[in-house]
Amino acid sequence: MFKYYWRVSLGQEMKGHVPTPPELADEMVAELFAEHPPADGDRILFPGTGKGRFVAAVERYCAENDYPFPEGAAVDLDPGLLAEAREQNGDTAVEFREEDFLAADCDYGQFDYVVGNPPYVPIEGLSEEEKTRYKHEFRTAEQRFDLYMLFFERSLDLLADGGRLVFITPEKFEYTHTTEELRRLMTQYHVERIEHVPEDSFAGHVTYPTITTIHDRDGEETRVVRRDGTVDTVELPRDGSSWASTVRAGDTDAYDYDTGVTLGDVTKRISCGLATGRDSLYVQSEEEVPEQLVEEGWTYHTTSGKQLSVNDGPDSGDVIICPYDGHGNLVAEDELGAFGDWAELHREELESRSCVEKGKVWYSWHENPPMADIYGVEKILAKDVCDPPEFYAERDGNVIPRHSVYYIIPENPDDLDALLEYLNSPKARAWLEANAQKAHNDYYRMQSKLLKKLPVPEEIGETKQTTLV
């Protein structure tokens, strides 16, 4: 069990708690109470309250407008942050509770208002026990879910009839496969408003934040406020499909975008994965590969483009049998050990490959792998032919991508999360779709030269990296 929720706000790995700026908290509270001011007997919930910025914003709003402060609860697992929140906001009618907001046995009752900035914790930050528990208890805990999705689900479940919720979160819930069930859940309520706030709203960090307002009542129209200043009223798909085209319609800035900085400028390497010339031999499942090859270190985790998409990430369950050392040099034939014994069993098939006919050593791959560049290094992976373009983090550094995968290695490893967030944003997706070559069935073809030209925010490469609490 997490002792403290990671304060990883809006897709960035951040050091310590990065509170919501007061002006942004004030804006969200004004939206929370817009046309629905608090009255005597109303209750309010602050999940993941941190230092209590939203409690303070509600107190300011009620004092300035002569409204009663709703009773309610502010919840957080971090006793230090909670103590500070209590000290700064102790005169309110809010109960400060040190507990796990996602625990099944917490009794909160129903609330007329919910407001906050839920903690962002990628699935990699959860223990196996937590993943299992959350997947059992939450319908939105699918695939490679993020913790803020569960905060949405739990908070919506606690909304009273006619209640309102306002959260600031990463915008990617609007379009990723992982958040399909969350979108389906949201549209069971009235998604009143989606506002894409400026990318620099959290000073010093590249983020793509969105303020979402949900009302527990019937309604189909959603007001969309975009970063370019355009405003539309739309009807969101209710079947869980992506909202990107609906929310982004008319946002020409997403297509005509130039910052003077490209992905090629902020990366060490953007390349296609490795080709063995005979994956049917060199690639095997972890359960079936000969044990001696594993024990002697001849195998590495691997993924193909199809597996990347199907598994929603690089964990494929397959390994690649590799005759190269850590510098990408082919191991001499008299030093092959268990690999040599295995390769001899398949020598005839290995020698029949075109690369061997052109002069490659009989047990080598089609091309020499840049092992020093790609192994032991965090990277971003993408399927080579796709619709839509999607990018995945490979955080352990132990996966060797194959030829149907493109891999991206940031110049500064601290930029990986910011890059990943941006690459999966509607803005980057729109640019790629507008500039990529089309493959069969109108799929988009990712290529190194295309990816290197992709404009990226100027702040990437200059972000201040912080660690976790």
N, C-alpha and C positions, 0 to 999 in steps of 0.2 A: 504493500500500500504506500502511495506517496505520502510523505509526511507534510510536504508543502507542494501546492500546485506550482509548476514552473511558471514564472512570469515571462512567457515567450509571447510577446504581444504582436499580433498581426503578421505572423509569418517570419519574424526575425528572432534568431537566438539572441537574447539580450541578457546582460549581466545585471542581476538585481531587478528590483521592481521598477518598472517604467510606468508611472501613473498617467492616467488620461489628463491632458491639459485642461485646466479649469474652464477655459472658454469653450472647449469642445463639450465638456460635461454640462455646462450651462445650456448650450445649444440642444443637446439631447434631452435634457429635462424639460426645456420649453416645448420640444416636440412631444414629449410624453404627456404633458398636460394640455396640449393644444385642443381647445374646444371641449376638454374634459377635465376641468380643474378639480383638485382634490376637495373632498367634503368630509365632514365629521363621520367617523366610522370606517373610512377607507383604509386599506392596508397596502404597504409597499414592500418589495423585496429587492435586495441588493446582493445578488450572487457573486462570489469572488470579489468581495468589496475592496480588498487591498487596503490602502490608506484612507478609504472613505471619501474619495473625491466626489462621488455621486451623492452621497449623503449630504455633504456640504453644499452641493449645487441645489439639491431639493430644499435645503434650509434657506438658502438665499432666495430662491424663487418664491417660496411661501411667504417669507418675510416681506419681500418687495411687493407682492400682490395681495397681501392680507388674506392668505388661505391657511387653513389648519394643516399642520404637518401630519401626514398619515402615520399611523402606527405600522410596525412591521419588523423585518429582520434583515441584518447585514451579516453575511456568512463568509468565512474564509478559514483556511486551514493553517495559515501562518500566524502564530500568536504574536509575533513582533509587529507585523502590519496591523493586525486587529487591535492591538493595544494602542497603537498610534491613532487609528481611526476612532477608537472609543474616547481617547483623550481629547481629540480635536472636535468631536461631535457628540459628546456625552450628554448634552442637554436636550437632545431630541427624543422623540418617542420610539426610537429604534432600539431593538434588542440586538446586541453584537454577539454572534454565536461562533465559537471556534469548533467547526465540525466539517465533515465531508459533505458538500452539497449534493454529490451524486450517490450517496449511500442510500440503500433501499429502505432503511429503517428510520429515516429522518421524517419527523412530523411537522410540517409547516402550515398546513391549512391552505386556503386560497387567498390570492392577492389581486387587488384591483390594478396594481402597477408593478412592472418589473423593469429595471434599468441597470445597465452595466457594460463592462468590457470583459467578456469571459476569457479565462486563461487559454492560451493557445499552446497545446502540447501535442506534437506529432506522435504517431503510434510508436515510433522508435523509443519514445521516452517512457513507455509503459511496460510494466512487468508482464510476463505471460499470464499470471494470475489476474491482473487487472484487465488485460485484453479479454480473457475468457468471461470474467464477470460482466464487463460492460456489454459484450456481444450478447450475453444472455438477457440482460436487463433493458437494453436500449435498442429500439428498432433502427435508429440512425447509426449504430456502431457497426458499419459495414466496411469491408475491404480495409483500406489503410486510413481509417477515420482519424479525425482530430478531436481533441477534447471539447473544443468550443461547440461542436455539433451536439454533444450530449447536454451541454448547458442550455442550448436552445430547446431541446426536447423536454428536459425536466422543467424548465421555466414555463413553457407553453402548457404543460400539464397542470401547473399550479395557478394558471390564470383563472380568475373568477369570470362568470358570464359578463361580457362587456368589458373585460379587462384589456389593458394595453401593455405592450412590451416594446422597449427600444434598446437595441444592442448595437455596439460597434464591433465589427469582426473583419477578418479578411474577406475580400469580395469573391474569392474563388468558390464559395458555396453556390454561386449562381450558375456554374457551368461544369464542374468536375463530375466524373462518373461516381466517385465516392460519395458525393453529397446528393445523389438522386433521391434517396429516401427522405432526406431532410427537406428537399424542395417539395416533395409530395406531401409531407407533413405540414409545411408552412401554408400551402394553398388550401388546407382544410380550414384555415382561418382567413381573415382578410389581411393580406399584405398591403398595407395602406401606402407605404412610402419606402423607396430605396434611394439613398443619397450617396453618391461616390464622392467622398470628401477629399481634399487635396492630399497628394502623396507625401507631402512634408508635414502632415499634421502632427506627427510624433517627431519632434526635432532630433536631427542626427541619425534618423533611421529611414531607409527606403521602405515604404509600406504602401499598400493598396487598400485602404480602409473603406468600409461601407457602413452607413448607419441604416438599420432596418427597423421599420415600425410595423408591428403586427397587432391587430385588434381582434378580440374574440367576438366576432359578429359576422354576419353575412356581408359579402362584398366581393366584387370581381376586378374593379379597376385599381391599378397601382400607379402612383405618381412617381416618376423617375427623374431624379436630378443628377445630371452628369457633371464630370469635372470640367468639361468645356463650357459649362454654363447653360447648355440646352436643357429643356424640361419637356417631358412628354407624359401622357397618360396612356397606359398600356394594359393589356390583359395577359397575365402570365400563364404559360402552359401549366396544366394541373396534373399531368401524367408523370411528373418527375424528370422530364426531358430538360435539356439545357435552356436557361433563360438568356444566354448571351446575346443571341440575335435580336430578341425582343427588347432587352434592356439597352443594348448598344445601338439600335436602329437610329440612323441620323447622326451618329457620332463620327463625323468625317475626320476628326483629329486622329482617330484610331488607325486610319489608312494613310494619311499624309502626315508622317511623323518623322522628325529629324532632330536629334539632340546634339549632333556633332560627335557622339560617342557610339561605337558599335560593339557588338558582342565580341568581335575579333580583337578589339582593343583591350578588353578586360579578361581575356582568357589565354592560357598557355597553349591549349590545344583543342581543336575541334576536328574530329576525325571519325571515319567509319570504323566499325569494329573489325575484328580479325577474321580472316578466311582460312580455314584449314585445308580446303580442297576435298574434304571427305568427312563432313559432320556426322554422317551415319556411323562412323567408327570412333572418331575423336570425342564425340559428345555422348555421354551416358548418364543415366540417372544415378544419383548418389547411392541408391540401394543396390544397384546392379554392377557398378564399376568394381573391378578386382581389388580386393582389400590391400594387396601389396603395393599397388600403384598409389593408393591413398597414404599408406604408412611411409613410403619413401618420398612423398611430396611431389608426385607427378601430376596431381590434379588441382584444378582451381574451379571455384564457382563460376557459372556462366549464365548468360541469358540471350535469347534471340528477340527480335522485334515482336513477334507474335506472342511469345511468353511474357514479355514486358507489359503488353496490353492486357492479356488475359489475366495475369496475376496482379495487375495494378501495382507493379513494382518489380525490382530485380531478383526477387527470391523465386527461382524457377524449380529448384529441386534437382537440377542437372549440374554436372561438372564437365570440364573440358580436360582432356588428357594432353599434357603439354611437354614437349621435349626440349624446351628452352630454359635457360637459367634466368636469374633475376635481372640480368642486363639485356635480355633478348638474344643471347647467343645460343646457337644450337649446340646441345651437349654432344660431346664426341661419342662415337658409336661404341667404343670400348668402356664407356662410363655409364651406359644406359641402365644397367641393373634390371629391375623388374619391368621398366618400360621396354627395354630391348627384348625381353622374353615375350611380352605382350605383342609388340610390333611384329616380331617374326611370325607369329600366328596369322597375321594379316598382311604379310609382305607382298604377296601377289597383287592384292587389291590396292595397297598403297603405291606400288610401283606403276600401276596403270593410270595414275592421275596425270593430267596434262602438265602440271608444274614439274613433275619428275621427268617427263619426256623432254621438257625444256631445260633440264640441267639441275634441278633442285635435288638435294639429297633425299633418298627414298622415304625416310621417315619424317622429313620436315613438313611444315605447313606450307600452304600456298604462298604465304608471305611471312617474313620475320616479325614477331610482335614487339612493339616498343614497351617491354615489360617495366622498365624503370619509370616510364611516364604514367602507365595506367594502373599498375598494381600497388596497393597500399596508399592510394590517393582517393579522396572523396571526389565524386564526379556527378554530373547530370547526364541522364540517358534519355534518348528519344527513338521511337520507331522510325525507320527510314521512309516507309510509305504509310500514310496515316490519314484519317479524317475523323476528328480534327487533330491538329498537332497537339501532342501532350508530352510533358517532360516529367521525369522521375528522379528522385535523389538516390544515389548509391553511396551511403554514408560510411559503410565499413571499409570500402576501398579494396575488397577482396573479390570482386566480380569482374571477369574478363568478358566484355561485350563482343558478340559475334557480328558478322558482316551486315546483318539487317538492323543494326543498332548504331546510332551516332552517339558519341560521348563528348562531353564538354567539360574541360578542366579549368576552373577559374584561376586567374593569376593570383588572386588573394583568396585562400580557402574560406576566410571569414565572409566572403561575398556570396557563398553558395546559396544560402537561404533566400537572400534578396534576389539573386538571379532566378532561382527556381520560381519564386512568387511572381516575378515579372514575366518569365517565359510562359507561364500558365495563365497570364492575365488576358482579358479580351483584347487589349491594345496590341500585345505582341502577336496573339493569334490572328487578329485581323490583318496585320502587316504580312505575316507569313503566308496566309491564304491569298493575299493580293499579289504576292511576288513569287510564290513557289511554282515550279513546273508541275503539270498534272500528269499523273500516272494512270493506269488502267482504272476504269470505273470512276474517274474524276477524283481519285485520291490525291493527296498532296505529297510531293516527293521532297523530303528533307535532304539537303546537300551541304557540304562544308562551306562552299562559296556563298550559298544563300544565308546560312546561319551566321557567318562572319560579318555579313552586311547588316544584320538586324540592328536597328537603333535601340539603345538601352538608356535608361535614365542617367543623367550626369552624376547623380549621387552614388551610383554603384562604383565601387572602387575607392570611395571616400567614406564609406559607412564606418561608424564607430562600433566595434564589436564589444559586447559585454557578455559575461557568463551568467550562469543560472544561479538562483538563490541557493 
